[in-house]
Amino acid sequence: MKKTVAILFPQVPFIRGGAENLVETLKSQLNKHGFNAEIVSLPYKWYPFEEYYNQMLMWRSLDILESNGSKIDYVIGTKFPSYFAKHPRKILWLIHQQRSAYDLINSEYSQFKDMPEETKKFRELDSKMINESRKIFTISKNVTDRLEKYNHIDSEVLYQPSKACGKAFL
């Protein structure tokens, strides 16, 4: 019987880019190598500020243990806040965190600017949810370095599989 994998992906409606291509390639490669993989997506919105916490709660409250009466064997979180989902076999392949709470905090792009208590609370929640993962991978050395610098969490770089490469990482 094929193992089932839910690839968790927050999606900003009407926006497409590299992250969307990455998860689609991951799904394709996993399916090609004998898994039954599907992308599970929820709409993502980061404003107003309170929406960060609503988004965390949406992912946290998601029942991702089974679908249509069948067990989901693994989930792969990809970016904030998908890794807030609960699952006993959660793997993280981090594209990025909510950078406005981290390396962009002192920029015009951060809603966390001049909010040290809120930033601390956010980072603590972020770290807790990331650390629930059985394995923590990132898509690049930069993402691994940020995770270590801001969250003191070790991770392994796992580069995106090419559509033609023929390898899956599970």
C-alpha positions as CSV (number, residue, x, y, z in Angstrom):
1,M,0.0,0.0,0.0
2,K,1.3,3.4,-0.9
3,K,2.3,5.8,1.9
4,T,0.3,9.0,1.9
5,V,2.0,12.4,2.2
6,A,0.2,15.7,2.7
7,I,2.4,18.6,1.6
8,L,1.2,21.6,3.6
9,F,1.3,24.9,1.8
10,P,-0.1,28.3,2.7
11,Q,-1.2,30.0,-0.5
12,V,-1.7,33.7,-1.1
13,P,-4.6,33.7,-3.5
14,F,-3.8,34.9,-7.0
15,I,0.0,34.8,-6.4
16,R,2.3,32.3,-8.1
17,G,6.1,32.0,-7.9
18,G,9.0,29.8,-6.9
19,A,7.4,28.3,-3.8
20,E,4.4,27.1,-5.7
21,N,6.7,25.5,-8.3
22,L,8.7,23.9,-5.5
23,V,5.7,22.2,-3.9
24,E,4.3,21.1,-7.2
25,T,7.7,19.5,-8.1
26,L,7.9,17.8,-4.7
27,K,4.4,16.4,-5.2
28,S,5.3,15.1,-8.6
29,Q,8.5,13.5,-7.5
30,L,6.9,11.8,-4.5
31,N,4.1,10.4,-6.6
32,K,6.7,9.3,-9.2
33,H,8.5,7.3,-6.5
34,G,5.6,5.4,-5.1
35,F,4.0,7.8,-2.6
36,N,0.5,9.1,-2.8
37,A,1.2,12.8,-2.3
38,E,-1.2,15.7,-2.3
39,I,-0.8,19.5,-1.6
40,V,-3.0,20.7,1.2
41,S,-3.4,24.5,1.0
42,L,-5.1,27.2,3.0
43,P,-5.4,30.8,1.9
44,Y,-2.8,33.0,3.6
45,K,-3.1,36.6,4.7
46,W,-0.6,38.5,6.9
47,Y,-2.5,41.7,7.6
48,P,-3.8,43.2,9.8
49,F,-1.3,42.2,12.5
50,E,-3.8,39.9,14.4
51,E,-4.1,37.8,11.2
52,Y,-0.8,36.2,12.0
53,Y,-2.4,34.5,15.1
54,N,-5.5,33.6,13.2
55,Q,-3.4,31.9,10.5
56,M,-1.5,30.0,13.2
57,L,-4.7,28.8,14.8
58,M,-6.2,27.7,11.4
59,W,-3.2,25.4,10.7
60,R,-3.1,24.2,14.3
61,S,-6.8,23.3,14.3
62,L,-6.6,21.4,11.0
63,D,-7.3,17.7,11.3
64,I,-4.6,16.2,9.1
65,L,-4.4,12.7,10.6
66,E,-6.7,11.2,8.0
67,S,-8.7,12.0,4.9
68,N,-11.8,10.3,3.7
69,G,-11.3,7.6,6.3
70,S,-7.7,6.9,5.3
71,K,-4.7,7.6,7.4
72,I,-2.2,10.3,6.3
73,D,1.2,8.8,6.9
74,Y,3.3,11.9,6.7
75,V,2.9,15.7,6.5
76,I,5.5,18.0,5.1
77,G,5.3,21.6,6.4
78,T,6.8,24.1,3.9
79,K,6.5,27.7,5.2
80,F,4.9,29.7,7.9
81,P,2.4,28.8,9.3
82,S,1.9,25.4,7.7
83,Y,4.3,23.8,10.3
84,F,1.8,24.7,13.0
85,A,-0.3,21.7,11.9
86,K,-0.3,18.7,14.3
87,H,0.8,15.3,13.1
88,P,2.9,12.5,14.7
89,R,5.1,12.2,11.5
90,K,5.6,15.9,10.7
91,I,8.6,16.7,8.6
92,L,9.6,20.3,7.9
93,W,11.1,21.4,4.6
94,L,11.3,25.0,5.3
95,I,11.0,27.4,2.4
96,H,11.0,30.4,4.8
97,Q,9.6,31.6,8.1
98,Q,7.6,34.9,8.5
99,R,10.7,37.0,7.8
100,S,9.1,40.2,9.0
101,A,9.6,38.8,12.6
102,Y,13.2,37.9,11.9
103,D,15.8,39.3,9.5
104,L,13.4,42.0,8.2
105,I,12.3,43.2,11.7
106,N,14.0,46.6,11.4
107,S,12.8,47.3,7.9
108,E,9.7,49.0,6.4
109,Y,8.4,45.5,5.6
110,S,8.0,44.4,9.2
111,Q,4.7,44.7,11.2
112,F,6.8,43.6,14.2
113,K,9.0,46.7,14.2
114,D,9.1,48.4,17.7
115,M,7.1,45.5,19.2
116,P,9.7,43.5,21.2
117,E,7.2,41.6,23.4
118,E,5.1,40.6,20.4
119,T,8.2,39.6,18.5
120,K,9.4,37.4,21.4
121,K,6.0,35.8,21.8
122,F,5.8,35.1,18.0
123,R,9.3,33.6,17.9
124,E,8.7,31.4,20.9
125,L,5.5,30.0,19.2
126,D,7.4,29.6,15.9
127,S,10.2,27.7,17.6
128,K,7.9,25.4,19.5
129,M,6.0,24.4,16.4
130,I,9.1,23.9,14.3
131,N,10.6,21.7,17.0
132,E,7.6,19.4,16.8
133,S,9.0,18.1,13.5
134,R,10.7,14.7,13.3
135,K,13.2,16.1,10.8
136,I,13.9,19.7,9.8
137,F,15.2,20.5,6.4
138,T,15.5,23.8,4.6
139,I,15.7,24.7,1.0
140,S,19.0,26.6,1.3
141,K,22.0,27.5,3.5
142,N,20.5,31.0,4.0
143,V,17.3,29.5,5.5
144,T,19.4,27.1,7.7
145,D,21.5,30.0,8.9
146,R,18.5,32.1,9.8
147,L,16.9,29.2,11.7
148,E,20.0,28.7,13.7
149,K,20.6,32.4,14.3
150,Y,17.1,33.4,15.4
151,N,15.6,30.1,16.7
152,H,18.7,28.2,17.7
153,I,17.4,25.2,15.8
154,D,19.6,22.9,13.7
155,S,18.5,21.9,10.3
156,E,19.8,20.2,7.2
157,V,19.9,21.8,3.8
158,L,18.0,19.8,1.2
159,Y,17.9,21.3,-2.2
160,Q,14.9,21.1,-4.4
161,P,14.7,18.1,-6.7
162,S,14.8,18.8,-10.4
163,K,11.7,17.8,-12.3
164,A,14.1,15.5,-14.2
165,C,16.3,14.2,-11.3
166,G,14.3,11.2,-10.3
167,K,15.0,11.3,-6.5
168,A,12.6,11.9,-3.7
169,F,13.7,12.7,-0.1
170,L,11.4,10.5,2.0
